[in-house]
């Protein structure tokens, strides 16, 4: 019985091995992509916050004063 089943088992072993390897490679690619997207979103949020803070400090709106300031110093 074992002699008749063994060729089939040996024929399936490489296929199962390649399928397992393929699974782990694709899983790591997708996981890396997910982490990269999270890092990119974090960087974008930080960059956007820095840009908004810089723009707010240039226009003077971060002090709570909502009136625009003129460049001549007169309100």
PDB file of N, CA, C and O in Angstrom:
ATOM      1  N   UNK A   1       0.821  -1.193   0.000  1.00  0.00           N
ATOM      2  CA  UNK A   1       0.000   0.000   0.000  1.00  0.00           C
ATOM      3  C   UNK A   1       0.866   1.259   0.000  1.00  0.00           C
ATOM      4  O   UNK A   1       0.605   2.184  -0.769  1.00  0.00           O
ATOM      5  N   UNK A   2       1.885   1.305   0.847  1.00  0.00           N
ATOM      6  CA  UNK A   2       2.762   2.465   0.940  1.00  0.00           C
ATOM      7  C   UNK A   2       3.524   2.694  -0.354  1.00  0.00           C
ATOM      8  O   UNK A   2       3.775   3.836  -0.738  1.00  0.00           O
ATOM      9  N   UNK A   3       3.894   1.603  -1.032  1.00  0.00           N
ATOM     10  CA  UNK A   3       4.622   1.724  -2.298  1.00  0.00           C
ATOM     11  C   UNK A   3       3.761   2.344  -3.391  1.00  0.00           C
ATOM     12  O   UNK A   3       4.291   2.991  -4.294  1.00  0.00           O
ATOM     13  N   UNK A   4       2.466   2.163  -3.330  1.00  0.00           N
ATOM     14  CA  UNK A   4       1.602   2.723  -4.373  1.00  0.00           C
ATOM     15  C   UNK A   4       1.221   4.175  -4.087  1.00  0.00           C
ATOM     16  O   UNK A   4       0.857   4.896  -5.016  1.00  0.00           O
ATOM     17  N   UNK A   5       1.292   4.627  -2.837  1.00  0.00           N
ATOM     18  CA  UNK A   5       0.901   5.982  -2.458  1.00  0.00           C
ATOM     19  C   UNK A   5       2.111   6.930  -2.462  1.00  0.00           C
ATOM     20  O   UNK A   5       1.966   8.131  -2.689  1.00  0.00           O
ATOM     21  N   UNK A   6       3.287   6.382  -2.212  1.00  0.00           N
ATOM     22  CA  UNK A   6       4.471   7.205  -2.060  1.00  0.00           C
ATOM     23  C   UNK A   6       4.787   8.058  -3.294  1.00  0.00           C
ATOM     24  O   UNK A   6       5.147   9.219  -3.097  1.00  0.00           O
ATOM     25  N   UNK A   7       4.689   7.608  -4.509  1.00  0.00           N
ATOM     26  CA  UNK A   7       4.971   8.483  -5.651  1.00  0.00           C
ATOM     27  C   UNK A   7       4.041   9.696  -5.710  1.00  0.00           C
ATOM     28  O   UNK A   7       4.463  10.784  -6.102  1.00  0.00           O
ATOM     29  N   UNK A   8       2.790   9.513  -5.325  1.00  0.00           N
ATOM     30  CA  UNK A   8       1.838  10.639  -5.324  1.00  0.00           C
ATOM     31  C   UNK A   8       2.176  11.657  -4.234  1.00  0.00           C
ATOM     32  O   UNK A   8       2.078  12.866  -4.446  1.00  0.00           O
ATOM     33  N   UNK A   9       2.565  11.163  -3.096  1.00  0.00           N
ATOM     34  CA  UNK A   9       2.949  12.054  -1.995  1.00  0.00           C
ATOM     35  C   UNK A   9       4.209  12.830  -2.378  1.00  0.00           C
ATOM     36  O   UNK A   9       4.297  14.035  -2.138  1.00  0.00           O
ATOM     37  N   UNK A  10       5.175  12.145  -2.969  1.00  0.00           N
ATOM     38  CA  UNK A  10       6.410  12.815  -3.382  1.00  0.00           C
ATOM     39  C   UNK A  10       6.162  13.808  -4.513  1.00  0.00           C
ATOM     40  O   UNK A  10       6.888  14.794  -4.642  1.00  0.00           O
ATOM     41  N   UNK A  11       5.162  13.561  -5.317  1.00  0.00           N
ATOM     42  CA  UNK A  11       4.830  14.499  -6.389  1.00  0.00           C
ATOM     43  C   UNK A  11       4.149  15.754  -5.837  1.00  0.00           C
ATOM     44  O   UNK A  11       4.276  16.833  -6.416  1.00  0.00           O
ATOM     45  N   UNK A  12       3.440  15.619  -4.737  1.00  0.00           N
ATOM     46  CA  UNK A  12       2.729  16.759  -4.150  1.00  0.00           C
ATOM     47  C   UNK A  12       3.591  17.605  -3.218  1.00  0.00           C
ATOM     48  O   UNK A  12       3.278  18.774  -2.992  1.00  0.00           O
ATOM     49  N   UNK A  13       4.660  17.046  -2.677  1.00  0.00           N
ATOM     50  CA  UNK A  13       5.506  17.768  -1.723  1.00  0.00           C
ATOM     51  C   UNK A  13       6.085  19.059  -2.324  1.00  0.00           C
ATOM     52  O   UNK A  13       5.996  20.096  -1.666  1.00  0.00           O
ATOM     53  N   UNK A  14       6.666  19.061  -3.522  1.00  0.00           N
ATOM     54  CA  UNK A  14       7.180  20.326  -4.064  1.00  0.00           C
ATOM     55  C   UNK A  14       6.079  21.361  -4.285  1.00  0.00           C
ATOM     56  O   UNK A  14       6.290  22.552  -4.055  1.00  0.00           O
ATOM     57  N   UNK A  15       4.915  20.914  -4.729  1.00  0.00           N
ATOM     58  CA  UNK A  15       3.804  21.838  -4.945  1.00  0.00           C
ATOM     59  C   UNK A  15       3.364  22.471  -3.635  1.00  0.00           C
ATOM     60  O   UNK A  15       3.122  23.676  -3.570  1.00  0.00           O
ATOM     61  N   UNK A  16       3.262  21.668  -2.611  1.00  0.00           N
ATOM     62  CA  UNK A  16       2.874  22.191  -1.297  1.00  0.00           C
ATOM     63  C   UNK A  16       3.953  23.139  -0.761  1.00  0.00           C
ATOM     64  O   UNK A  16       3.632  24.166  -0.164  1.00  0.00           O
ATOM     65  N   UNK A  17       5.211  22.801  -0.971  1.00  0.00           N
ATOM     66  CA  UNK A  17       6.309  23.659  -0.528  1.00  0.00           C
ATOM     67  C   UNK A  17       6.294  25.005  -1.243  1.00  0.00           C
ATOM     68  O   UNK A  17       6.451  26.046  -0.604  1.00  0.00           O
ATOM     69  N   UNK A  18       6.109  24.998  -2.549  1.00  0.00           N
ATOM     70  CA  UNK A  18       6.067  26.248  -3.315  1.00  0.00           C
ATOM     71  C   UNK A  18       4.846  27.065  -2.926  1.00  0.00           C
ATOM     72  O   UNK A  18       4.934  28.288  -2.815  1.00  0.00           O
ATOM     73  N   UNK A  19       3.710  26.412  -2.718  1.00  0.00           N
ATOM     74  CA  UNK A  19       2.495  27.117  -2.308  1.00  0.00           C
ATOM     75  C   UNK A  19       2.683  27.771  -0.937  1.00  0.00           C
ATOM     76  O   UNK A  19       2.229  28.894  -0.719  1.00  0.00           O
ATOM     77  N   UNK A  20       3.346  27.079  -0.021  1.00  0.00           N
ATOM     78  CA  UNK A  20       3.612  27.644   1.307  1.00  0.00           C
ATOM     79  C   UNK A  20       4.557  28.838   1.202  1.00  0.00           C
ATOM     80  O   UNK A  20       4.332  29.868   1.838  1.00  0.00           O
ATOM     81  N   UNK A  21       5.591  28.702   0.417  1.00  0.00           N
ATOM     82  CA  UNK A  21       6.522  29.807   0.205  1.00  0.00           C
ATOM     83  C   UNK A  21       5.812  31.004  -0.424  1.00  0.00           C
ATOM     84  O   UNK A  21       6.010  32.141   0.005  1.00  0.00           O
ATOM     85  N   UNK A  22       4.990  30.752  -1.433  1.00  0.00           N
ATOM     86  CA  UNK A  22       4.222  31.804  -2.085  1.00  0.00           C
ATOM     87  C   UNK A  22       3.318  32.521  -1.082  1.00  0.00           C
ATOM     88  O   UNK A  22       3.218  33.748  -1.106  1.00  0.00           O
ATOM     89  N   UNK A  23       2.661  31.766  -0.204  1.00  0.00           N
ATOM     90  CA  UNK A  23       1.778  32.346   0.807  1.00  0.00           C
ATOM     91  C   UNK A  23       2.549  33.313   1.708  1.00  0.00           C
ATOM     92  O   UNK A  23       2.100  34.435   1.946  1.00  0.00           O
ATOM     93  N   UNK A  24       3.697  32.882   2.203  1.00  0.00           N
ATOM     94  CA  UNK A  24       4.452  33.734   3.128  1.00  0.00           C
ATOM     95  C   UNK A  24       5.046  34.957   2.425  1.00  0.00           C
ATOM     96  O   UNK A  24       5.128  36.028   3.025  1.00  0.00           O
ATOM     97  N   UNK A  25       5.455  34.814   1.177  1.00  0.00           N
ATOM     98  CA  UNK A  25       5.988  35.960   0.437  1.00  0.00           C
ATOM     99  C   UNK A  25       4.891  36.993   0.200  1.00  0.00           C
ATOM    100  O   UNK A  25       5.104  38.181   0.438  1.00  0.00           O
ATOM    101  N   UNK A  26       3.730  36.564  -0.262  1.00  0.00           N
ATOM    102  CA  UNK A  26       2.618  37.483  -0.499  1.00  0.00           C
ATOM    103  C   UNK A  26       2.149  38.113   0.808  1.00  0.00           C
ATOM    104  O   UNK A  26       1.833  39.302   0.846  1.00  0.00           O
ATOM    105  N   UNK A  27       2.103  37.325   1.873  1.00  0.00           N
ATOM    106  CA  UNK A  27       1.698  37.857   3.174  1.00  0.00           C
ATOM    107  C   UNK A  27       2.659  38.949   3.642  1.00  0.00           C
ATOM    108  O   UNK A  27       2.217  39.978   4.153  1.00  0.00           O
ATOM    109  N   UNK A  28       3.954  38.743   3.477  1.00  0.00           N
ATOM    110  CA  UNK A  28       4.920  39.752   3.908  1.00  0.00           C
ATOM    111  C   UNK A  28       4.850  40.998   3.020  1.00  0.00           C
ATOM    112  O   UNK A  28       5.029  42.111   3.514  1.00  0.00           O
ATOM    113  N   UNK A  29       4.595  40.830   1.726  1.00  0.00           N
ATOM    114  CA  UNK A  29       4.447  41.980   0.832  1.00  0.00           C
ATOM    115  C   UNK A  29       3.240  42.817   1.251  1.00  0.00           C
ATOM    116  O   UNK A  29       3.331  44.041   1.345  1.00  0.00           O
ATOM    117  N   UNK A  30       2.123  42.161   1.501  1.00  0.00           N
ATOM    118  CA  UNK A  30       0.917  42.895   1.889  1.00  0.00           C
ATOM    119  C   UNK A  30       1.071  43.562   3.252  1.00  0.00           C
ATOM    120  O   UNK A  30       0.603  44.682   3.454  1.00  0.00           O
ATOM    121  N   UNK A  31       1.720  42.883   4.176  1.00  0.00           N
ATOM    122  CA  UNK A  31       1.961  43.467   5.499  1.00  0.00           C
ATOM    123  C   UNK A  31       2.894  44.671   5.397  1.00  0.00           C
ATOM    124  O   UNK A  31       2.670  45.687   6.054  1.00  0.00           O
ATOM    125  N   UNK A  32       3.931  44.561   4.584  1.00  0.00           N
ATOM    126  CA  UNK A  32       4.838  45.687   4.377  1.00  0.00           C
ATOM    127  C   UNK A  32       4.133  46.867   3.733  1.00  0.00           C
ATOM    128  O   UNK A  32       4.385  48.017   4.091  1.00  0.00           O
ATOM    129  N   UNK A  33       3.255  46.587   2.789  1.00  0.00           N
ATOM    130  CA  UNK A  33       2.492  47.652   2.143  1.00  0.00           C
ATOM    131  C   UNK A  33       1.575  48.337   3.155  1.00  0.00           C
ATOM    132  O   UNK A  33       1.442  49.561   3.152  1.00  0.00           O
ATOM    133  N   UNK A  34       0.948  47.545   4.015  1.00  0.00           N
ATOM    134  CA  UNK A  34       0.063  48.119   5.037  1.00  0.00           C
ATOM    135  C   UNK A  34       0.850  49.030   5.977  1.00  0.00           C
ATOM    136  O   UNK A  34       0.401  50.130   6.300  1.00  0.00           O
ATOM    137  N   UNK A  35       2.035  48.570   6.419  1.00  0.00           N
ATOM    138  CA  UNK A  35       2.858  49.399   7.303  1.00  0.00           C
ATOM    139  C   UNK A  35       3.343  50.657   6.595  1.00  0.00           C
ATOM    140  O   UNK A  35       3.409  51.725   7.203  1.00  0.00           O
ATOM    141  N   UNK A  36       3.681  50.539   5.320  1.00  0.00           N
ATOM    142  CA  UNK A  36       4.140  51.700   4.559  1.00  0.00           C
ATOM    143  C   UNK A  36       3.019  52.727   4.401  1.00  0.00           C
ATOM    144  O   UNK A  36       3.265  53.930   4.494  1.00  0.00           O
ATOM    145  N   UNK A  37       1.799  52.266   4.164  1.00  0.00           N
ATOM    146  CA  UNK A  37       0.664  53.189   4.044  1.00  0.00           C
ATOM    147  C   UNK A  37       0.386  53.896   5.370  1.00  0.00           C
ATOM    148  O   UNK A  37       0.064  55.085   5.379  1.00  0.00           O
ATOM    149  N   UNK A  38       0.505  53.181   6.487  1.00  0.00           N
ATOM    150  CA  UNK A  38       0.319  53.811   7.796  1.00  0.00           C
ATOM    151  C   UNK A  38       1.409  54.853   8.055  1.00  0.00           C
ATOM    152  O   UNK A  38       1.118  55.945   8.544  1.00  0.00           O
ATOM    153  N   UNK A  39       2.641  54.526   7.733  1.00  0.00           N
ATOM    154  CA  UNK A  39       3.741  55.470   7.929  1.00  0.00           C
ATOM    155  C   UNK A  39       3.565  56.690   7.038  1.00  0.00           C
ATOM    156  O   UNK A  39       3.827  57.815   7.463  1.00  0.00           O
ATOM    157  N   UNK A  40       3.122  56.473   5.802  1.00  0.00           N
ATOM    158  CA  UNK A  40       2.896  57.594   4.879  1.00  0.00           C
ATOM    159  C   UNK A  40       1.772  58.489   5.392  1.00  0.00           C
ATOM    160  O   UNK A  40       1.874  59.714   5.317  1.00  0.00           O
ATOM    161  N   UNK A  41       0.701  57.891   5.910  1.00  0.00           N
ATOM    162  CA  UNK A  41      -0.414  58.680   6.439  1.00  0.00           C
ATOM    163  C   UNK A  41       0.032  59.490   7.660  1.00  0.00           C
ATOM    164  O   UNK A  41      -0.359  60.647   7.815  1.00  0.00           O
ATOM    165  N   UNK A  42       0.855  58.877   8.531  1.00  0.00           N
ATOM    166  CA  UNK A  42       1.379  59.604   9.689  1.00  0.00           C
ATOM    167  C   UNK A  42       2.253  60.768   9.249  1.00  0.00           C
ATOM    168  O   UNK A  42       2.133  61.874   9.776  1.00  0.00           O
ATOM    169  N   UNK A  43       3.132  60.522   8.281  1.00  0.00           N
ATOM    170  CA  UNK A  43       4.014  61.578   7.793  1.00  0.00           C
ATOM    171  C   UNK A  43       3.196  62.698   7.158  1.00  0.00           C
ATOM    172  O   UNK A  43       3.477  63.873   7.390  1.00  0.00           O
ATOM    173  N   UNK A  44       2.186  62.349   6.358  1.00  0.00           N
ATOM    174  CA  UNK A  44       1.332  63.364   5.734  1.00  0.00           C
ATOM    175  C   UNK A  44       0.620  64.210   6.791  1.00  0.00           C
ATOM    176  O   UNK A  44       0.541  65.431   6.657  1.00  0.00           O
ATOM    177  N   UNK A  45       0.100  63.562   7.845  1.00  0.00           N
ATOM    178  CA  UNK A  45      -0.594  64.299   8.899  1.00  0.00           C
ATOM    179  C   UNK A  45       0.361  65.247   9.620  1.00  0.00           C
ATOM    180  O   UNK A  45       0.011  66.395   9.894  1.00  0.00           O
ATOM    181  N   UNK A  46       1.564  64.770   9.927  1.00  0.00           N
ATOM    182  CA  UNK A  46       2.547  65.634  10.589  1.00  0.00           C
ATOM    183  C   UNK A  46       2.953  66.791   9.680  1.00  0.00           C
ATOM    184  O   UNK A  46       3.070  67.932  10.127  1.00  0.00           O
ATOM    185  N   UNK A  47       3.162  66.490   8.423  1.00  0.00           N
ATOM    186  CA  UNK A  47       3.563  67.528   7.471  1.00  0.00           C
ATOM    187  C   UNK A  47       2.444  68.559   7.310  1.00  0.00           C
ATOM    188  O   UNK A  47       2.702  69.762   7.265  1.00  0.00           O
ATOM    189  N   UNK A  48       1.214  68.084   7.225  1.00  0.00           N
ATOM    190  CA  UNK A  48       0.062  68.984   7.094  1.00  0.00           C
ATOM    191  C   UNK A  48      -0.073  69.859   8.337  1.00  0.00           C
ATOM    192  O   UNK A  48      -0.349  71.053   8.222  1.00  0.00           O
ATOM    193  N   UNK A  49       0.119  69.280   9.525  1.00  0.00           N
ATOM    194  CA  UNK A  49       0.027  70.051  10.764  1.00  0.00           C
ATOM    195  C   UNK A  49       1.137  71.100  10.834  1.00  0.00           C
ATOM    196  O   UNK A  49       0.890  72.235  11.239  1.00  0.00           O
ATOM    197  N   UNK A  50       2.344  70.730  10.445  1.00  0.00           N
ATOM    198  CA  UNK A  50       3.446  71.694  10.441  1.00  0.00           C
ATOM    199  C   UNK A  50       3.179  72.829   9.461  1.00  0.00           C
ATOM    200  O   UNK A  50       3.430  73.995   9.766  1.00  0.00           O
ATOM    201  N   UNK A  51       2.670  72.483   8.286  1.00  0.00           N
ATOM    202  CA  UNK A  51       2.367  73.499   7.274  1.00  0.00           C
ATOM    203  C   UNK A  51       1.271  74.435   7.760  1.00  0.00           C
ATOM    204  O   UNK A  51       1.367  75.650   7.591  1.00  0.00           O
ATOM    205  N   UNK A  52       0.230  73.870   8.364  1.00  0.00           N
ATOM    206  CA  UNK A  52      -0.860  74.713   8.877  1.00  0.00           C
ATOM    207  C   UNK A  52      -0.368  75.603  10.011  1.00  0.00           C
ATOM    208  O   UNK A  52      -0.763  76.765  10.104  1.00  0.00           O
ATOM    209  N   UNK A  53       0.488  75.067  10.872  1.00  0.00           N
ATOM    210  CA  UNK A  53       1.027  75.875  11.972  1.00  0.00           C
ATOM    211  C   UNK A  53       1.901  77.000  11.434  1.00  0.00           C
ATOM    212  O   UNK A  53       1.856  78.122  11.939  1.00  0.00           O
ATOM    213  N   UNK A  54       2.687  76.704  10.420  1.00  0.00           N
ATOM    214  CA  UNK A  54       3.531  77.733   9.817  1.00  0.00           C
ATOM    215  C   UNK A  54       2.682  78.806   9.159  1.00  0.00           C
ATOM    216  O   UNK A  54       2.945  79.999   9.318  1.00  0.00           O
ATOM    217  N   UNK A  55       1.671  78.386   8.426  1.00  0.00           N
ATOM    218  CA  UNK A  55       0.780  79.347   7.769  1.00  0.00           C
ATOM    219  C   UNK A  55       0.015  80.179   8.786  1.00  0.00           C
ATOM    220  O   UNK A  55      -0.185  81.377   8.587  1.00  0.00           O
ATOM    221  N   UNK A  56      -0.415  79.548   9.876  1.00  0.00           N
ATOM    222  CA  UNK A  56      -1.156  80.274  10.905  1.00  0.00           C
ATOM    223  C   UNK A  56      -0.259  81.296  11.596  1.00  0.00           C
ATOM    224  O   UNK A  56      -0.704  82.399  11.913  1.00  0.00           O
ATOM    225  N   UNK A  57       0.997  80.937  11.829  1.00  0.00           N
ATOM    226  CA  UNK A  57       1.890  81.885  12.497  1.00  0.00           C
ATOM    227  C   UNK A  57       2.259  83.037  11.561  1.00  0.00           C
ATOM    228  O   UNK A  57       2.506  84.153  12.019  1.00  0.00           O
ATOM    229  N   UNK A  58       2.295  82.778  10.278  1.00  0.00           N
ATOM    230  CA  UNK A  58       2.580  83.855   9.330  1.00  0.00           C
ATOM    231  C   UNK A  58       1.423  84.832   9.216  1.00  0.00           C
ATOM    232  O   UNK A  58       1.640  86.034   9.059  1.00  0.00           O
ATOM    233  N   UNK A  59       0.202  84.332   9.293  1.00  0.00           N
ATOM    234  CA  UNK A  59      -0.970  85.207   9.156  1.00  0.00           C
ATOM    235  C   UNK A  59      -1.424  85.756  10.500  1.00  0.00           C
ATOM    236  O   UNK A  59      -2.220  86.694  10.548  1.00  0.00           O
ATOM    237  N   UNK A  60      -0.928  85.183  11.593  1.00  0.00           N
ATOM    238  CA  UNK A  60      -1.285  85.676  12.915  1.00  0.00           C
ATOM    239  C   UNK A  60      -2.619  85.149  13.411  1.00  0.00           C
ATOM    240  O   UNK A  60      -3.170  85.701  14.364  1.00  0.00           O
ATOM    241  N   UNK A  61      -3.154  84.110  12.807  1.00  0.00           N
ATOM    242  CA  UNK A  61      -4.448  83.591  13.251  1.00  0.00           C
ATOM    243  C   UNK A  61      -4.320  82.626  14.399  1.00  0.00           C
ATOM    244  O   UNK A  61      -5.335  82.231  14.974  1.00  0.00           O
ATOM    245  N   UNK A  62      -3.112  82.224  14.762  1.00  0.00           N
ATOM    246  CA  UNK A  62      -2.970  81.279  15.858  1.00  0.00           C
ATOM    247  C   UNK A  62      -3.109  81.960  17.218  1.00  0.00           C
ATOM    248  O   UNK A  62      -3.214  81.262  18.227  1.00  0.00           O
ATOM    249  N   UNK A  63      -3.115  83.285  17.289  1.00  0.00           N
ATOM    250  CA  UNK A  63      -3.215  83.978  18.568  1.00  0.00           C
ATOM    251  C   UNK A  63      -4.659  84.178  19.003  1.00  0.00           C
ATOM    252  O   UNK A  63      -4.903  84.761  20.059  1.00  0.00           O
ATOM    253  N   UNK A  64      -5.609  83.714  18.224  1.00  0.00           N
ATOM    254  CA  UNK A  64      -7.011  83.876  18.577  1.00  0.00           C
ATOM    255  C   UNK A  64      -7.627  85.103  17.953  1.00  0.00           C
ATOM    256  O   UNK A  64      -8.847  85.263  17.986  1.00  0.00           O
ATOM    257  N   UNK A  65      -6.815  85.977  17.382  1.00  0.00           N
ATOM    258  CA  UNK A  65      -7.299  87.182  16.741  1.00  0.00           C
ATOM    259  C   UNK A  65      -7.686  86.833  15.312  1.00  0.00           C
ATOM    260  O   UNK A  65      -6.823  86.474  14.511  1.00  0.00           O
ATOM    261  N   UNK A  66      -8.964  86.933  14.980  1.00  0.00           N
ATOM    262  CA  UNK A  66      -9.418  86.509  13.658  1.00  0.00           C
ATOM    263  C   UNK A  66      -9.416  87.648  12.650  1.00  0.00           C
ATOM    264  O   UNK A  66      -9.777  87.445  11.491  1.00  0.00           O
ATOM    265  N   UNK A  67      -9.011  88.852  13.077  1.00  0.00           N
ATOM    266  CA  UNK A  67      -8.975  89.960  12.115  1.00  0.00           C
ATOM    267  C   UNK A  67      -7.671  89.929  11.362  1.00  0.00           C
ATOM    268  O   UNK A  67      -6.609  89.740  11.955  1.00  0.00           O
ATOM    269  N   UNK A  68      -7.743  90.114  10.050  1.00  0.00           N
ATOM    270  CA  UNK A  68      -6.496  90.110   9.282  1.00  0.00           C
ATOM    271  C   UNK A  68      -5.664  91.346   9.548  1.00  0.00           C
ATOM    272  O   UNK A  68      -6.202  92.429   9.774  1.00  0.00           O
ATOM    273  N   UNK A  69      -4.369  91.186   9.524  1.00  0.00           N
ATOM    274  CA  UNK A  69      -3.456  92.285   9.771  1.00  0.00           C
ATOM    275  C   UNK A  69      -2.940  92.808   8.446  1.00  0.00           C
ATOM    276  O   UNK A  69      -2.660  92.036   7.529  1.00  0.00           O
ATOM    277  N   UNK A  70      -2.820  94.091   8.353  1.00  0.00           N
ATOM    278  CA  UNK A  70      -2.266  94.673   7.122  1.00  0.00           C
ATOM    279  C   UNK A  70      -0.760  94.765   7.260  1.00  0.00           C
ATOM    280  O   UNK A  70      -0.231  94.736   8.372  1.00  0.00           O
ATOM    281  N   UNK A  71      -0.078  94.876   6.154  1.00  0.00           N
ATOM    282  CA  UNK A  71       1.376  94.929   6.192  1.00  0.00           C
ATOM    283  C   UNK A  71       1.884  96.305   6.625  1.00  0.00           C
ATOM    284  O   UNK A  71       3.053  96.435   6.988  1.00  0.00           O
ATOM    285  N   UNK A  72       1.026  97.343   6.594  1.00  0.00           N
ATOM    286  CA  UNK A  72       1.485  98.675   6.986  1.00  0.00           C
ATOM    287  C   UNK A  72       1.409  98.885   8.492  1.00  0.00           C
ATOM    288  O   UNK A  72       1.856  99.915   8.995  1.00  0.00           O
ATOM    289  N   UNK A  73       0.851  97.925   9.212  1.00  0.00           N
ATOM    290  CA  UNK A  73       0.767  98.062  10.666  1.00  0.00           C
ATOM    291  C   UNK A  73      -0.512  98.720  11.144  1.00  0.00           C
ATOM    292  O   UNK A  73      -0.734  98.805  12.352  1.00  0.00           O
ATOM    293  N   UNK A  74      -1.357  99.188  10.245  1.00  0.00           N
ATOM    294  CA  UNK A  74      -2.624  99.806  10.637  1.00  0.00           C
ATOM    295  C   UNK A  74      -3.742  98.776  10.514  1.00  0.00           C
ATOM    296  O   UNK A  74      -3.794  98.010   9.552  1.00  0.00           O
ATOM    297  N   UNK A  75      -4.644  98.771  11.515  1.00  0.00           N
ATOM    298  CA  UNK A  75      -5.741  97.802  11.506  1.00  0.00           C
ATOM    299  C   UNK A  75      -6.962  98.372  10.824  1.00  0.00           C
ATOM    300  O   UNK A  75      -7.985  97.695  10.724  1.00  0.00           O
TER     301      UNK A  75
END
